[in-house]
Amino acid sequence: WLERTDFKLLLTSHSRVMWWYPATGKFQVLHDSREASKSVLDVKGIHYGVVPCDAGEECVYVVGRSDDHKFNKEEGLLKLHTETGEVLDRVPIASFFTHDAIRVPAPPSSSSSSSSSSSSSSSSVFIADTLHGNILEYSYPDFTLQRTIKAFTRREHVNTLAVLDDSILCMLHNSGQPSAMVELERGSGRLLH
């Protein structure tokens, strides 16, 4: 699949959101926060995480936050058009020094057997609130804060998330110490490993 010339991956960086075509090694900048703002919704600075919209929609959400390290500006998820890079919306989030943001389906035990609705009705978005050491869980697509898992300190620097059926894997950068991967129970937020 990496050899397919139409295959592309969405990458986020400090100032850019871009498509990368592995077969050719080419990049296509989708959004560059260093350029003059295209919209009042835009955030100049750093981008992290990728939260896909529903299948068939030409959009994606990425973390947008200032890079001034003062942590006094509201952070949010920028909804970008996947072809034009236009900022379609900005969703405020209760997070500072935000790193990863991912979208995952509800755990199998909480899905209703009588429900035949779209995947969006049973999705969550998990966000790494690195300043406070929290994992935030939002419902998707309305982005209502469902819960805050208070699991880490700022010094532990929660950076990257992966959510499995019953657990949340968290990469901690541990500010000056070796990085570590820890596992939280998805339901309770209790530290497992």
TORRO-529349 format. One record per residue: residue number from 1; residue in one letter; x, y negated, z of N, C-alpha, C, O in turn. Coordinates in steps of 0.001 Angstrom, whole numbers. Example, Ala and Ser with C-alpha at 12.3 -4.5 7.8 and 13.67 -1.06 7.14 Angstrom:
2
1;A;13190;5690;7800;12300;4500;7800;13200;3300;7800;14236;3319;8465
2;S;12850;2250;7080;13670;1060;7140;12900;-30;7870;13409;-1138;8039
//
This chain:
193
1;W;807;1189;0;0;0;0;854;-1258;0;413;-2300;-486
2;L;2074;-1180;539;2944;-2350;527;3401;-2737;-882;3804;-3875;-1121
3;E;3333;-1786;-1802;3757;-2075;-3173;2676;-2774;-3985;2965;-3330;-5044
4;R;1439;-2755;-3507;350;-3409;-4236;574;-4915;-4251;749;-5525;-3196
5;T;573;-5515;-5430;840;-6948;-5529;-299;-7809;-4999;-96;-8990;-4718
6;D;-1503;-7234;-4855;-2620;-8019;-4329;-2746;-7897;-2805;-3564;-8587;-2197
7;F;-1942;-7025;-2183;-1995;-6854;-732;-1304;-8033;-58;-200;-8420;-442
8;K;-1971;-8607;963;-1382;-9736;1669;-1678;-9647;3157;-2696;-9090;3568
9;L;-777;-10204;3957;-921;-10262;5410;-970;-11718;5836;-258;-12553;5278
10;L;-1804;-12033;6820;-1886;-13392;7334;-930;-13524;8511;-1008;-12753;9467
11;L;-35;-14493;8445;953;-14732;9491;741;-16112;10085;365;-17049;9381
12;T;983;-16236;11391;902;-17532;12059;2277;-17863;12614;3040;-16977;12996
13;S;2580;-19165;12652;3873;-19614;13168;3659;-20913;13932;2526;-21332;14170
14;H;4761;-21539;14308;4650;-22784;15062;3883;-23865;14309;3136;-24619;14933
15;S;4036;-23965;13032;3351;-25043;12322;2530;-24576;11135;1784;-25362;10550
16;R;2657;-23313;10772;1991;-22852;9552;1181;-21584;9766;1486;-20739;10609
17;V;130;-21497;8953;-608;-20255;8774;-391;-19912;7308;-636;-20744;6435
18;M;61;-18709;7033;422;-18387;5650;105;-16946;5290;55;-16061;6144
19;W;-106;-16742;4007;-245;-15407;3447;1139;-14925;3038;1924;-15688;2476
20;W;1438;-13667;3318;2685;-13048;2881;2330;-11857;2004;1504;-11023;2373
21;Y;2964;-11790;839;2751;-10708;-116;3971;-9791;-59;4986;-10097;-684
22;P;3903;-8667;677;5073;-7798;863;5692;-7281;-439;6913;-7153;-529
23;A;4878;-6988;-1433;5409;-6424;-2683;6327;-7396;-3408;7266;-6988;-4091
24;T;6046;-8683;-3254;6848;-9686;-3956;7748;-10484;-3016;8682;-11151;-3460
25;G;7466;-10413;-1725;8227;-11204;-759;7843;-12675;-759;8512;-13477;-108
26;K;6804;-13046;-1456;6383;-14445;-1565;5446;-14821;-420;4726;-13985;125
27;F;5482;-16115;-75;4598;-16693;925;3723;-17736;263;4152;-18423;-664
28;Q;2489;-17854;744;1575;-18907;297;1071;-19603;1551;344;-19006;2344
29;V;1451;-20860;1733;1024;-21600;2920;-467;-21882;2812;-929;-22486;1844
30;L;-1204;-21443;3804;-2648;-21676;3858;-2951;-22970;4603;-3825;-23739;4203
31;H;-2220;-23200;5687;-2457;-24374;6526;-1133;-24794;7145;-399;-23956;7669
32;D;-825;-26078;7090;414;-26604;7655;64;-27762;8574;-398;-28805;8113
33;S;281;-27584;9872;-108;-28621;10831;856;-29802;10834;576;-30822;11465
34;R;1987;-29681;10140;2930;-30803;10068;2462;-31849;9067;2881;-33005;9125
35;E;1594;-31441;8152;1060;-32389;7179;-7;-33243;7844;-502;-32912;8922
36;A;-352;-34332;7198;-1426;-35174;7711;-2685;-34337;7874;-3004;-33506;7024
37;S;-3388;-34560;8957;-4591;-33798;9265;-5609;-33905;8144;-5918;-34997;7667
38;K;-6124;-32759;7733;-7153;-32723;6694;-8534;-32936;7299;-9506;-33171;6582
39;S;-8613;-32853;8619;-9906;-32913;9282;-9717;-33396;10711;-8657;-33185;11302
40;V;-10716;-34032;11263;-10655;-34438;12672;-10656;-33213;13582;-10349;-33321;14769
41;L;-10998;-32056;13034;-11007;-30830;13821;-9612;-30236;13966;-9391;-29368;14810
42;D;-8681;-30692;13158;-7351;-30103;13082;-6528;-30380;14343;-6771;-31353;15056
43;V;-5558;-29513;14602;-4625;-29656;15710;-3225;-29576;15127;-2880;-28598;14465
44;K;-2425;-30588;15368;-1040;-30548;14913;-233;-29799;15960;-274;-30142;17141
45;G;500;-28780;15536;1306;-28070;16509;1519;-26619;16177;2010;-26278;15101
46;I;1150;-25768;17100;1496;-24354;17071;258;-23506;16799;-836;-23805;17277
47;H;454;-22448;16026;-627;-21502;15734;-217;-20104;16211;930;-19689;16051
48;Y;-1162;-19406;16785;-965;-18027;17226;-2213;-17236;16915;-3272;-17803;16646
49;G;-2083;-15923;16953;-3233;-15034;16897;-4039;-15145;15621;-4010;-16164;14931
50;V;-4756;-14082;15322;-5654;-14042;14167;-6947;-13356;14601;-6933;-12208;15044
51;V;-8047;-14064;14471;-9371;-13540;14804;-10174;-13533;13513;-10607;-14590;13055
52;P;-10384;-12357;12916;-11129;-12324;11649;-12601;-12647;11839;-13200;-12316;12862
53;C;-13167;-13295;10844;-14619;-13482;10797;-15232;-12155;10348;-14511;-11175;10162
54;D;-16537;-12113;10175;-17189;-10884;9728;-16825;-10563;8282;-16459;-11450;7510
55;A;-16931;-9294;7928;-16648;-8839;6556;-17484;-9652;5575;-18668;-9901;5803
56;G;-16852;-10056;4487;-17541;-10826;3469;-17436;-12329;3655;-17686;-13085;2716
57;E;-17069;-12777;4853;-16886;-14207;5092;-15456;-14586;4725;-14523;-13836;5014
58;E;-15279;-15713;4108;-13951;-16165;3710;-13381;-17101;4769;-13126;-18276;4507
59;C;-13182;-16549;5988;-12664;-17373;7072;-11924;-16514;8085;-12050;-15290;8122
60;V;-11152;-17207;8899;-10398;-16587;9978;-10201;-17658;11049;-10116;-18846;10737
61;Y;-10129;-17237;12301;-9820;-18154;13398;-8374;-17937;13820;-7896;-16803;13863
62;V;-7679;-19029;14132;-6328;-18961;14692;-6244;-19929;15864;-6952;-20936;15896
63;V;-5376;-19623;16830;-5146;-20542;17935;-4492;-21802;17385;-3576;-21730;16565
64;G;-4964;-22945;17836;-4334;-24220;17508;-4067;-24960;18799;-4989;-25264;19556
65;R;-2785;-25253;19050;-2455;-25998;20262;-1294;-26938;19991;-489;-26717;19086
66;S;-1225;-27980;20787;-151;-28959;20674;1172;-28299;21055;1202;-27338;21824
67;D;2253;-28826;20510;3557;-28274;20860;4343;-29199;21785;5570;-29113;21852
68;D;3641;-30090;22503;4347;-31038;23367;4649;-30487;24771;5348;-31145;25541
69;H;4151;-29328;25112;4378;-28661;26403;3946;-29504;27615;4459;-29325;28720
70;K;3008;-30413;27393;2434;-31155;28513;1165;-30473;29013;757;-30673;30157
71;F;549;-29674;28162;-648;-28891;28490;-1794;-29752;29010;-2543;-29336;29893
72;N;-1922;-30948;28459;-3017;-31818;28871;-4010;-32068;27740;-4914;-32892;27880
73;K;-3847;-31365;26624;-4760;-31499;25494;-5575;-30220;25355;-5054;-29113;25488
74;E;-6861;-30396;25084;-7732;-29234;24913;-7225;-28364;23769;-6859;-28865;22706
75;E;-7209;-27080;23997;-6793;-26141;22966;-8023;-25486;22365;-9110;-25536;22942
76;G;-7847;-24871;21200;-9008;-24277;20557;-8640;-23276;19489;-7471;-23070;19164
77;L;-9672;-22665;18958;-9527;-21781;17809;-9955;-22558;16579;-11062;-23093;16522
78;L;-9073;-22616;15599;-9394;-23281;14344;-9978;-22262;13383;-9385;-21206;13158
79;K;-11127;-22567;12821;-11737;-21702;11816;-11277;-22211;10454;-11639;-23311;10036
80;L;-10471;-21392;9761;-9906;-21782;8486;-10550;-21019;7338;-10856;-19833;7468
81;H;-10755;-21694;6224;-11187;-21028;4998;-9980;-20271;4465;-8901;-20849;4332
82;T;-10143;-18979;4156;-9001;-18133;3797;-8446;-18397;2401;-7380;-17881;2065
83;E;-9126;-19176;1590;-8599;-19505;265;-8058;-20933;195;-7028;-21180;-433
84;T;-8755;-21877;843;-8355;-23280;737;-7557;-23774;1944;-6841;-24770;1839
85;G;-7667;-23097;3080;-6997;-23551;4297;-7730;-24665;5017;-7270;-25151;6050
86;E;-8880;-25076;4471;-9664;-26144;5095;-10091;-25730;6499;-10488;-24587;6724
87;V;-10006;-26667;7439;-10489;-26422;8797;-12002;-26583;8773;-12516;-27684;8577
88;L;-12710;-25478;8974;-14173;-25471;8907;-14819;-25796;10248;-15923;-26339;10298
89;D;-14132;-25465;11325;-14691;-25665;12664;-13547;-25569;13663;-12463;-25082;13344
90;R;-13808;-26039;14871;-12863;-25908;15972;-13654;-25511;17195;-14587;-26207;17595
91;V;-13281;-24385;17796;-13960;-23876;18973;-13081;-24137;20190;-11990;-23574;20282
92;P;-13526;-24979;21133;-12721;-25214;22332;-12629;-23947;23175;-13584;-23173;23246
93;I;-11482;-23737;23813;-11300;-22582;24683;-10763;-23049;26034;-10088;-24075;26120
94;A;-11065;-22298;27076;-10659;-22638;28445;-9274;-22080;28740;-9078;-21373;29728
95;S;-8325;-22399;27885;-6989;-21841;27981;-5961;-22922;27694;-6218;-23851;26929
96;F;-4795;-22792;28314;-3680;-23688;28044;-2417;-22876;27830;-2240;-21805;28411
97;F;-1533;-23411;26975;-320;-22695;26567;-747;-21353;25976;-139;-20314;26234
98;T;-1809;-21409;25180;-2433;-20222;24612;-1486;-19516;23664;-800;-20152;22864
99;H;-1453;-18202;23759;-654;-17406;22842;-1595;-16550;22002;-2255;-17082;21109
100;D;-1680;-15283;22245;-2422;-14395;21356;-3929;-14570;21480;-4447;-14964;22525
101;A;-4616;-14267;20385;-6075;-14191;20344;-6410;-13068;19373;-5933;-13053;18238
102;I;-7230;-12131;19826;-7592;-10988;18983;-9077;-10694;19121;-9687;-11003;20145
103;R;-9648;-10102;18095;-11055;-9706;18115;-11136;-8192;18108;-10472;-7524;17316
104;V;-11956;-7659;18999;-12097;-6205;19110;-13565;-5845;19311;-14338;-6647;19836
105;P;-13953;-4631;18892;-15327;-4190;19142;-15532;-3915;20627;-14574;-3713;21373
106;A;-16781;-3911;21036;-17107;-3558;22416;-16682;-2123;22674;-16664;-1311;21748
107;P;-16337;-1792;23921;-15963;-405;24212;-17117;542;23913;-18278;154;24046
108;P;-16823;1782;23511;-17873;2733;23139;-18945;2911;24205;-20116;3082;23866
109;S;-18586;2876;25466;-19559;3114;26535;-20583;1995;26665;-21662;2208;27219
110;S;-20253;777;26150;-21195;-325;26308;-22043;-579;25067;-22914;-1450;25089
111;S;-21811;155;23997;-22631;-69;22804;-23929;706;22914;-23957;1843;23386
112;S;-24979;85;22481;-26308;683;22578;-26555;1646;21425;-26291;1318;20268
113;S;-27057;2823;21737;-27330;3806;20691;-28503;3387;19813;-28626;3856;18681
114;S;-29362;2514;20319;-30510;2082;19522;-30192;867;18662;-31014;438;17852
115;S;-28994;314;18841;-28639;-895;18091;-28040;-540;16746;-27169;324;16648
116;S;-28511;-1210;15718;-27930;-1023;14386;-27498;-2367;13820;-27431;-2552;12605
117;S;-27203;-3315;14731;-26825;-4651;14288;-25397;-4684;13791;-24655;-3711;13929
118;S;-25015;-5813;13211;-23679;-5967;12648;-22621;-5927;13731;-22920;-6037;14920
119;S;-21357;-5764;13293;-20255;-5667;14223;-20099;-6927;15053;-19586;-6858;16171
120;S;-20524;-8077;14544;-20333;-9314;15293;-21111;-9313;16598;-20685;-9959;17555
121;S;-22232;-8613;16673;-23027;-8630;17893;-22382;-7810;19003;-22794;-7913;20158
122;S;-21392;-7008;18683;-20753;-6197;19711;-19236;-6406;19721;-18469;-5477;19977
123;S;-18822;-7636;19439;-17400;-7944;19421;-17034;-8858;20568;-17866;-9599;21091
124;S;-15770;-8791;20949;-15203;-9713;21924;-13926;-10295;21353;-13257;-9677;20524
125;V;-13602;-11486;21808;-12323;-12106;21489;-11556;-12227;22800;-12041;-12819;23764
126;F;-10362;-11664;22825;-9492;-11733;23998;-8407;-12759;23721;-7814;-12767;22642
127;I;-8146;-13627;24696;-7200;-14722;24539;-6210;-14701;25697;-6596;-14535;26854
128;A;-4923;-14873;25373;-3867;-14948;26393;-3709;-16397;26841;-3173;-17226;26105
129;D;-4175;-16697;28049;-4020;-18014;28677;-2703;-17973;29452;-2684;-17683;30648
130;T;-1619;-18261;28766;-283;-18068;29314;12;-19021;30469;707;-18628;31406
131;L;-483;-20248;30441;-217;-21195;31521;-729;-20677;32859;-53;-20806;33880
132;H;-1921;-20091;32854;-2528;-19610;34103;-2340;-18110;34331;-2699;-17604;35395
133;G;-1788;-17395;33358;-1581;-15953;33496;-2848;-15142;33346;-2913;-14005;33813
134;N;-3849;-15700;32707;-5147;-15037;32587;-5361;-14429;31205;-4738;-14831;30222
135;I;-6256;-13453;31161;-6803;-12936;29906;-8262;-13382;29901;-9020;-13077;30822
136;L;-8643;-14103;28856;-10021;-14581;28736;-10755;-13719;27726;-10221;-13396;26665
137;E;-11982;-13348;28062;-12810;-12584;27128;-14012;-13434;26737;-14792;-13867;27586
138;Y;-14143;-13663;25435;-15254;-14412;24868;-16121;-13481;24035;-15624;-12517;23453
139;S;-17416;-13768;23978;-18293;-13032;23066;-18096;-13607;21661;-17727;-14770;21492
140;Y;-18350;-12772;20672;-18268;-13214;19277;-19596;-12893;18612;-20089;-11778;18777
141;P;-20196;-13803;17876;-19633;-15000;17268;-19911;-16307;18001;-19530;-17366;17503
142;D;-20561;-16274;19166;-20940;-17539;19813;-19846;-18116;20715;-19985;-19244;21188
143;F;-18784;-17387;20961;-17650;-17840;21765;-18072;-18336;23144;-17654;-19406;23588
144;T;-18903;-17547;23813;-19268;-17815;25199;-18270;-17074;26086;-18034;-15881;25895
145;L;-17682;-17781;27056;-16743;-17138;27962;-17473;-16102;28799;-18402;-16440;29532
146;Q;-17067;-14850;28698;-17695;-13751;29422;-17027;-13494;30764;-17694;-13233;31765
147;R;-15678;-13574;30771;-14968;-13350;32033;-13522;-13795;31906;-12974;-13943;30813
148;T;-12935;-14000;33070;-11528;-14346;33184;-10865;-13269;34013;-11256;-13023;35154
149;I;-9866;-12629;33444;-9099;-11608;34177;-7839;-12288;34692;-6956;-12651;33915
150;K;-7763;-12458;36019;-6609;-13098;36647;-5601;-12000;36974;-5717;-11312;37988
151;A;-4614;-11850;36100;-3716;-10708;36231;-2240;-11071;36376;-1472;-10288;36935
152;F;-1828;-12236;35887;-403;-12539;35816;-114;-13946;36314;-1023;-14701;36659
153;T;1162;-14278;36343;1599;-15625;36681;2123;-16294;35409;2345;-15637;34391
154;R;2313;-17592;35486;2891;-18305;34334;4290;-17768;34035;4666;-17622;32872
155;R;5049;-17477;35071;6418;-16974;34897;6438;-15627;34177;7376;-15338;33433
156;E;5412;-14802;34391;5352;-13514;33684;5090;-13711;32190;5432;-12848;31381
157;H;4494;-14828;31827;4331;-15264;30432;3644;-14207;29561;4269;-13589;28699
158;V;2342;-14016;29806;1584;-13084;28961;1568;-13648;27546;1199;-14802;27331
159;N;1979;-12809;26571;2214;-13293;25222;1360;-12600;24180;687;-13260;23389
160;T;1381;-11281;24171;744;-10513;23109;-236;-9518;23711;39;-8915;24749
161;L;-1391;-9347;23050;-2443;-8461;23549;-2785;-7392;22523;-2697;-7611;21315
162;A;-3172;-6240;23029;-3772;-5178;22216;-4839;-4544;23092;-4582;-4237;24256
163;V;-6015;-4348;22556;-7111;-3785;23341;-7463;-2421;22782;-7713;-2261;21587
164;L;-7478;-1442;23674;-7869;-80;23327;-9272;155;23864;-9876;-757;24429
165;D;-9798;1361;23699;-11147;1646;24198;-11315;1281;25672;-12269;596;26041
166;D;-10388;1738;26508;-10544;1568;27954;-9481;709;28612;-9485;563;29834
167;S;-8567;135;27833;-7493;-636;28461;-7056;-1810;27591;-7365;-1893;26403
168;I;-6329;-2704;28234;-5753;-3872;27570;-4243;-3777;27750;-3750;-3729;28877
169;L;-3515;-3750;26651;-2056;-3751;26707;-1583;-5194;26601;-2054;-5953;25755
170;C;-645;-5562;27471;-160;-6938;27513;1355;-6955;27481;2007;-6301;28295
171;M;1918;-7703;26540;3358;-7918;26497;3658;-9142;27346;3136;-10230;27102
172;L;4512;-8944;28351;4934;-10035;29218;6373;-10393;28863;7231;-9512;28808
173;H;6646;-11668;28623;8012;-12083;28299;8852;-12312;29554;10079;-12355;29464
174;N;8229;-12458;30711;8918;-12511;32004;10011;-13568;32102;11041;-13326;32731
175;S;9814;-14708;31509;10699;-15882;31611;12074;-15610;32207;12271;-15777;33411
176;G;13013;-15197;31388;14383;-14968;31820;14706;-13535;32190;15878;-13177;32299
177;Q;13712;-12727;32381;13896;-11312;32700;13533;-10483;31464;12954;-11016;30517
178;P;13862;-9195;31458;13468;-8373;30306;11942;-8355;30132;11195;-8350;31110
179;S;11501;-8347;28887;10069;-8256;28594;9546;-6902;29040;10306;-5941;29168
180;A;8240;-6834;29277;7621;-5586;29724;6235;-5460;29114;5560;-6456;28852
181;M;5824;-4218;28894;4472;-3935;28436;3720;-3376;29637;4179;-2424;30269
182;V;2573;-3957;29953;1751;-3466;31055;366;-3140;30533;-61;-3636;29490
183;E;-327;-2292;31284;-1667;-1859;30883;-2662;-2209;31978;-2447;-1908;33152
184;L;-3758;-2852;31574;-4855;-3175;32477;-6061;-2326;32125;-6286;-2007;30958
185;E;-6833;-1961;33131;-8098;-1280;32870;-9045;-2304;32232;-9224;-3402;32760
186;R;-9639;-1945;31119;-10463;-2914;30375;-11678;-3362;31177;-12014;-4546;31163
187;G;-12327;-2472;31855;-13551;-2824;32585;-13297;-3704;33798;-14002;-4694;33998
188;S;-12308;-3365;34610;-12076;-4070;35875;-10950;-5083;35809;-10905;-6004;36625
189;G;-10033;-4936;34852;-8859;-5794;34793;-7758;-5355;35751;-6747;-6040;35907
190;R;-7965;-4206;36392;-6992;-3690;37357;-5731;-3209;36637;-5810;-2610;35564
191;L;-4570;-3476;37238;-3295;-3047;36683;-3189;-1514;36751;-3334;-924;37822
192;L;-2936;-881;35601;-2769;574;35546;-1295;974;35491;-870;1870;36221
193;H;-526;329;34645;901;652;34482;1678;-614;34213;2896;-567;34045
//
